[in-house]
Amino acid sequence: MATDHDPTGERLPIDPDRARRTRTRPSVLLAIALGAAFGAPARYGIAQAVHVAPGTFPWATFVTNVSGSFALGLFMAVVLERFPPTRYLRPFVATGFLGAYTTYSTFAVESDLLVKDGHADVALLYAGASLVVGFLAVWAGIWVARTVPLPYRGGTS
């Protein structure tokens, strides 16, 4: 498991929740389900607002996945680096809300349909752009989280 050091020099796991997880807790599953109950309608709302003609770049899914990648980078950096661990916040937001908000399955189906319908060039552009821009969005979220002055665990910065 990857580790880091706290300010006192003690080695800590990058994911402190993973080190103490031994079984699934119903309360954590409820937090995930509640987050998903908000994330899925948010994704649906974007899909309804951004109209895409058949055979063209799937902007709705692209925007959803890139914005979700940015939000995940921002959220995880803030939560892991600046606030005390909580049992429910990460599962609610990262796994529940953002897991339901973003969609790999729709991305894969749309890419496949584009190829099947003779639009391999659009599919390749879509797949490549989704990967590159998604990674850039995660890094941008992490960068924003680390540059905004917020209190760190155990005190202020």
C-alpha positions in Angstrom: 0.0 0.0 0.0 1.3 3.5 -0.9 2.2 5.6 2.1 2.9 9.2 3.0 4.1 10.9 6.2 2.2 13.2 8.5 3.8 16.4 9.9 5.4 14.4 12.8 7.1 12.0 10.4 4.8 9.1 11.1 4.1 6.9 8.0 0.4 6.9 7.1 -1.5 5.0 4.4 -2.6 7.3 1.5 -6.1 5.9 2.0 -6.6 5.7 5.8 -10.1 4.3 5.5 -8.8 1.3 3.5 -6.4 0.3 6.2 -9.2 -0.1 8.7 -11.8 -1.6 6.4 -12.6 -5.2 7.2 -16.2 -5.6 6.1 -19.0 -3.6 4.5 -21.1 -1.7 6.9 -24.8 -1.1 6.1 -24.5 2.6 7.1 -21.7 3.1 4.5 -23.8 1.4 1.8 -26.7 3.7 2.7 -24.3 6.7 2.3 -23.3 5.4 -1.1 -27.0 4.8 -2.1 -28.0 8.3 -1.0 -25.1 9.9 -3.0 -26.1 7.9 -6.1 -29.7 9.0 -5.6 -28.5 12.6 -6.3 -25.7 11.8 -8.9 -27.9 9.8 -11.3 -30.5 12.5 -11.7 -27.7 15.1 -12.2 -26.3 13.0 -15.0 -29.8 12.6 -16.5 -30.3 16.4 -16.3 -27.2 17.0 -18.3 -28.1 14.4 -20.9 -31.5 16.1 -21.3 -30.0 19.6 -21.5 -27.2 18.8 -24.0 -28.8 17.5 -27.2 -26.5 15.4 -29.5 -27.4 14.3 -33.0 -26.7 10.7 -34.0 -23.2 10.2 -35.4 -21.8 13.3 -33.8 -19.5 13.9 -30.8 -21.3 12.8 -27.6 -21.0 16.1 -25.8 -23.4 15.3 -22.9 -21.4 12.2 -21.7 -18.1 14.0 -22.4 -19.1 17.0 -20.3 -20.5 14.8 -17.5 -17.4 12.6 -17.3 -14.9 15.5 -17.5 -16.8 17.6 -14.9 -17.0 14.5 -12.7 -13.3 13.9 -13.1 -12.6 17.5 -12.0 -14.9 17.2 -9.0 -13.4 13.9 -8.0 -9.8 15.4 -8.1 -10.9 18.4 -6.1 -13.0 16.5 -3.6 -10.5 13.8 -2.9 -7.6 16.2 -2.5 -9.5 18.3 -0.1 -10.9 15.4 1.9 -7.7 13.4 2.1 -5.3 16.2 2.6 -7.1 18.8 4.6 -9.8 17.3 6.8 -10.1 14.5 9.3 -11.2 11.2 7.9 -14.9 10.5 8.1 -16.7 7.3 7.5 -19.5 8.6 5.3 -18.4 11.7 3.3 -16.1 9.9 0.8 -18.5 7.1 0.1 -21.4 9.5 -0.3 -19.7 11.9 -2.6 -16.9 10.0 -4.4 -18.5 6.5 -4.7 -22.2 7.4 -4.6 -22.7 10.8 -6.2 -19.8 10.9 -8.6 -20.0 7.2 -9.3 -23.6 7.6 -10.4 -22.9 11.0 -12.1 -20.1 9.8 -14.3 -20.6 7.0 -16.7 -18.0 4.6 -18.2 -20.7 2.3 -19.6 -22.4 5.1 -21.7 -19.0 6.2 -22.9 -18.2 2.7 -24.1 -21.6 2.2 -25.7 -21.5 5.5 -27.5 -18.0 4.8 -28.8 -19.0 1.4 -30.0 -22.1 2.7 -31.7 -20.1 5.5 -33.4 -17.8 2.8 -34.9 -20.7 0.5 -35.8 -22.5 3.4 -37.6 -19.4 4.3 -39.7 -18.1 7.2 -37.6 -14.8 5.7 -36.4 -13.1 9.0 -36.6 -15.5 10.6 -34.2 -15.3 7.6 -31.9 -11.5 7.8 -31.8 -11.6 11.5 -31.2 -14.2 11.0 -28.4 -12.2 8.2 -26.7 -8.9 10.0 -26.9 -10.4 13.3 -25.8 -12.2 11.7 -22.9 -9.1 10.1 -21.7 -6.8 13.1 -22.0 -9.2 15.7 -20.9 -10.5 13.5 -18.1 -7.0 13.1 -16.7 -6.3 16.8 -17.1 -9.5 17.6 -15.2 -8.6 15.3 -12.3 -5.2 17.0 -12.1 -6.8 20.5 -12.3 -9.1 19.6 -9.5 -6.2 18.4 -7.3 -4.3 21.6 -8.2 -7.2 23.8 -7.3 -7.7 22.0 -4.0 -4.1 22.4 -3.1 -3.9 26.1 -4.0 -7.0 27.3 -2.3 -6.1 28.3 1.3 -8.1 26.0 3.6 -7.2 24.7 7.0 -5.2 21.5 7.1 -5.8 18.5 9.4 -4.8 19.5 12.9 -4.6 23.2 12.4 -4.3 26.0 9.8 -1.8 26.3 7.0 
